[in-house]
Amino acid sequence: DVIGIAAFRGGDILGMAGASADSAMFWQIGIDVLPEARGLSIGKILVTRLRDEILMRDRVPYYGTATSHMLSQNVAIVSGFRPAWAELTTRQLQD
């Protein structure tokens, strides 16, 4: 990661977000929030602040997640991201 942010309660980390420089211009955001801290908008706050910091650095923030990971998709949407592309992988079934 090239930049990160964390949320604390007392001395305990509740959640963290980081961005990796996947290219010179595009930085991908990742997030993790402890299960007991979910529902407190920590993911939204961290991702939104990290997004804003990336934009201030003249980079393009993006948020990648699996289509099956609805909680992560919701964090992305409430943080201002919208689906832009999808990736599909396949493999041939064996006879």
N, C-alpha and C positions, 0 to 999 in steps of 0.2 A: 504494500500500500504506500501511496505517496502522501496521503493526508488522512486524518481520522478525527473522530469526535466521540465522546463518551458521556453517558448520563450516570450520575451517582446519587445514592441516598446514604448520607453519612459517608463512610469510607467504602461502601459497597458499590460495585459497578452493576447497574441495572441493564444497560444496553450499550452497544458500540456500533458505529458505522465507519466504514473506511472506503477509500476510492483507490483503485488501481489504474495506472496509466496503461491502458490496453493499446494505445497508440499515442503519438505526440499530441493529438487534439482531443481524443475521446477517452474520458475517465469513467470507469464503471463503478457504481456504488454498490456496496454490500452492507447488510445490516444483520444484527443478531440482538435479540432482547430476551432476557431471562423469562421463563414461563410465568413466574410469579409477578412479573412487572408488566405483563401484557394487559391491554385495556386501559393503559394510562396515557396513551398517545406518545409514548417515548419514541417509537419507530418513526412516526410522522415528524416529530420535532427534530430528531437527529438527521433524518434523510433530507428534510427541507433545509436545515442549516448547512449541511454539507453540500447540497446542490447549489445553494447561493454562493458559498465560498468558491466552489469550482467555477461558477460563472464569472465571479470577480477576477479569477485568474485567467480569463479568456480561454477556457477549455469547455468542451461539450460534455455535460454529465449525462449518463444514461444508467438505467436500472434494468438489469437482466434477472429473470427468474423463470422457473419452470411453469408451464401452463397448469400443472397439477397443484401448484403451491398457492392456494387462494389467499392465505394470510399475507404472504409476501406481495402478491399482486395488489391487494387492498392497500398496503402501505405505500406502494408506488403510486397508485391512483390518488390517494388523499394527499400525497406529497407533490402533486402536480405533474406526474409523468403520465403519458398515454401510450398504449401499444403502438409500436411503429413497424415491427417486423416479427416474424415467427421463424423458428428453425425446427425442422423435422428430420429425424434420422430413422432409417429403416434397415432391416436386415432380412436376408432371404431365409425363409423357413426351410428346414431340412426335411427331405422326404422320408 
